[in-house]
Amino acid sequence: MLLKILIIGALTIGVMAAIRDGRVLRDAGLLSACNPVIVNGQPDPTFLGCTKGRLDGFPDMSNKSCHLVAVKRQQEFWRCDAPVVSSQSPKG
């Protein structure tokens, strides 16, 4: 009985950590994500393509000195004054 409780507790902590990290939700399409757009065969860190998340919609990159360039059905394109650090969350 105690072993079952410990296993369920460990699984619960693991799931909570995975959700807190955000990668699981982003990979499932629930959270928005931004990635550099490839220009002339190289990723351009000042030109971002952002996908819409089901829970949070499109990210607002204007607080990171970015300007909206184009909008498609499932993607927005942003031009930034400086490269956006990849460890920063798009929503924040």
Buried (B, 14 or more C-beta within 10 A) or exposed (E): EEEEEEEEEEEEEEEEEEEEEBEBBBEEBBBBBBEBBEEEEEEBBBBBBBBBBEEBEBBBBEEBEBEBEEEEEEBBBBBBEEEBEEEEEBBE
